[in-house]
């Protein structure tokens, strides 16, 4: 857990795109490759991945979780499901939830 936290918080975590980039690194991508992939999926320039203002707007638009609790915005599992779909990856807890609820 400490390593994942350091990786995600290094780019600002959920304030920017650090959590998304870290997920791709955990899937085996190198940092530069992970940033490029996430930027392409978000349809932004890689430099904007670390821009809190740009990422706040994108996270709200895509409803993939934001740092503050805003009523009606995705959080928890809802945000993780959206992230898995956006990045086209499997997230273990999302897959387990789908299996248990019969959504697979």
C-alpha positions as CSV (number, residue, x, y, z in Angstrom):
1,X,0.0,0.0,0.0
2,X,2.7,2.6,0.8
3,X,4.2,2.1,-2.7
4,X,0.9,2.6,-4.4
5,X,0.2,5.7,-2.3
6,X,3.6,7.2,-3.1
7,X,3.1,6.5,-6.8
8,X,-0.4,8.0,-6.9
9,X,0.4,11.0,-4.8
10,X,3.6,11.8,-6.8
11,X,1.4,13.4,-9.6
12,X,-1.2,14.6,-7.2
13,X,-3.2,11.4,-7.0
14,X,-6.9,12.0,-7.5
15,X,-6.3,15.8,-7.7
16,X,-4.8,15.2,-11.1
17,X,-4.2,12.0,-13.0
18,X,-1.7,10.3,-10.7
19,X,-4.0,7.5,-9.7
20,X,-4.8,6.7,-13.4
21,X,-1.2,6.7,-14.4
22,X,-0.3,4.6,-11.4
23,X,-2.9,2.0,-12.4
24,X,-1.3,1.7,-15.9
25,X,2.1,1.4,-14.3
26,X,0.8,-1.4,-12.1
27,X,-0.3,-3.1,-15.4
28,X,3.3,-3.1,-16.6
29,X,3.7,0.2,-18.4
30,X,6.7,2.4,-18.0
31,X,5.9,6.0,-16.7
32,X,6.2,7.7,-20.0
33,X,4.1,5.1,-21.7
34,X,1.5,5.2,-19.0
35,X,1.2,9.0,-19.2
36,X,0.8,8.9,-22.9
37,X,-1.9,6.2,-22.7
38,X,-3.9,8.0,-20.1
39,X,-3.6,11.3,-21.9
40,X,-4.9,9.6,-25.1
41,X,-7.8,8.1,-23.3
42,X,-8.7,11.4,-21.7
43,X,-8.1,13.2,-25.1
44,X,-5.7,15.7,-23.5
45,X,-2.0,16.7,-23.8
46,X,0.2,14.7,-21.4
47,X,1.4,17.9,-19.8
48,X,-2.1,18.5,-18.6
49,X,-2.1,15.3,-16.5
50,X,-0.5,17.2,-13.7
51,X,-2.6,20.3,-14.0
52,X,-5.2,20.4,-11.1
53,X,-7.6,22.8,-12.8
54,X,-7.7,20.9,-16.1
55,X,-8.0,17.5,-14.4
56,X,-10.7,18.7,-12.0
57,X,-12.9,19.6,-15.0
58,X,-12.1,16.4,-16.9
59,X,-12.8,14.2,-13.8
60,X,-16.1,16.0,-13.3
61,X,-17.1,15.7,-17.0
62,X,-16.2,11.9,-17.1
63,X,-17.5,11.4,-13.5
64,X,-14.4,9.4,-12.5
65,X,-14.0,10.7,-9.0
66,X,-12.8,14.0,-7.5
67,X,-11.1,14.9,-4.3
68,X,-14.0,16.6,-2.7
69,X,-17.4,15.0,-1.9
70,X,-19.8,16.6,-4.3
71,X,-23.4,15.3,-4.2
72,X,-24.2,13.3,-7.3
73,X,-20.6,12.8,-8.4
74,X,-19.2,9.2,-8.6
75,X,-17.2,8.0,-5.7
76,X,-15.9,4.6,-4.5
77,X,-16.9,1.6,-6.7
78,X,-18.9,3.8,-9.0
79,X,-15.8,5.8,-9.9
80,X,-13.7,2.6,-10.2
81,X,-16.1,1.1,-12.7
82,X,-16.0,4.2,-14.8
83,X,-12.1,4.3,-14.6
84,X,-11.9,0.6,-15.6
85,X,-14.1,1.3,-18.6
86,X,-12.3,4.5,-19.5
87,X,-8.8,2.9,-19.4
88,X,-10.1,-0.4,-20.8
89,X,-8.5,-2.4,-17.9
90,X,-9.7,-4.9,-15.3
91,X,-9.7,-3.7,-11.7
92,X,-10.0,-6.7,-9.3
93,X,-12.7,-5.3,-7.0
94,X,-14.8,-4.2,-10.0
95,X,-14.6,-7.7,-11.5
96,X,-15.5,-9.3,-8.2
97,X,-18.5,-6.9,-7.8
98,X,-19.6,-7.8,-11.3
99,X,-19.4,-11.5,-10.6
100,X,-21.2,-11.2,-7.3
101,X,-24.0,-9.1,-8.7
102,X,-24.3,-11.1,-11.9
103,X,-23.4,-8.2,-14.1
104,X,-20.8,-10.2,-16.1
